Amino acid sequence: MKVMIAYGTRYGATQGVAERMSGWLHENNIDSDIINVKKDSWPELSNYNGLIFGSGIKIGQWTKEMKKFVKKKKEEINALKGPKVFFVCSGYAAIPERYQEIKEDYCKMALDNLGVSVDTYEAFGGVMNVSPNSPIRWLDKKILKIAGKETPDFDPNGVNDSRDWDKIEKFTQKFIRIIKKA
Ligand SMILES: Cc1cc2nc3c(=O)[nH]c(=O)nc-3n(C[C@H](O)[C@H](O)[C@H](O)COP(=O)(O)O)c2cc1C
């Protein structure tokens, strides 16, 4: 049994999620290939029993490579027999009042617009790293500091990692239950 975990990231938050997911799959005797859609080649999906794909969000958008990946793989994704699930890492998903709207906009609407259907989707919080060592460029950092004012417990000089690992693990375990039944 083998799963493709394809991700698009700008600053690494979504990569971290993909790697942890792969670990939980491994603990359940499920192999996975982690594909960075910007850097790696895109294998045929018919070689896999399931697909997990996800993207970080910047100014409301997935990474351009994840959009390209889905456009190119649309038929393969829709034809895949096993489970397919999608997620985003989004700063605003960590704001309780905005979570539901963010989840629908960044996952459901975006997938519908591209003509792809999935079994389930989820919006996780992201990393809003505005610390002095942040890899985020100066101007983007400024944007983040403004956006951070809406986010609970935002530290204007900190890493602000709002990925909820329990929630991410539950999402992965649900995928594992589905793939084991399939
Ligand atoms: C310049 C910039 C713009 C962002 N815009 C949004 C946004 O519109 N909505 C949102 O939910 N999060 C936004 N974020 C937060 C990111 O979604 C968050 O940092 C996420 O963890 C990025 O994932 P990645 O590191 O995998 O690219 C933004 C972050 C940056 C740096």
The ligand as an ORCA input file, in Angstrom:
! r2SCAN-3c Opt
* xyz 0 1
  C       3.035     37.486      2.613
  C       2.115     36.504      3.287
  C       0.765     36.519      2.984
  C      -0.108     35.629      3.631
  N      -1.439     35.671      3.288
  C      -2.298     34.830      3.926
  C      -3.678     34.840      3.585
  O      -4.139     35.562      2.711
  N      -4.498     34.005      4.255
  C      -4.040     33.157      5.222
  O      -4.825     32.423      5.802
  N      -2.731     33.103      5.541
  C      -1.856     33.918      4.923
  N      -0.521     33.866      5.226
  C      -0.045     32.925      6.264
  C       0.403     31.619      5.637
  O      -0.696     30.921      5.144
  C       1.168     30.762      6.636
  O       2.378     31.411      6.925
  C       1.404     29.346      6.158
  O       2.001     28.621      7.195
  C       2.269     29.295      4.907
  O       2.551     27.963      4.574
  P       3.935     27.542      3.864
  O       5.040     27.899      4.830
  O       3.820     26.097      3.666
  O       4.008     28.321      2.583
  C       0.369     34.720      4.592
  C       1.749     34.683      4.861
  C       2.609     35.551      4.225
  C       4.074     35.512      4.545
*
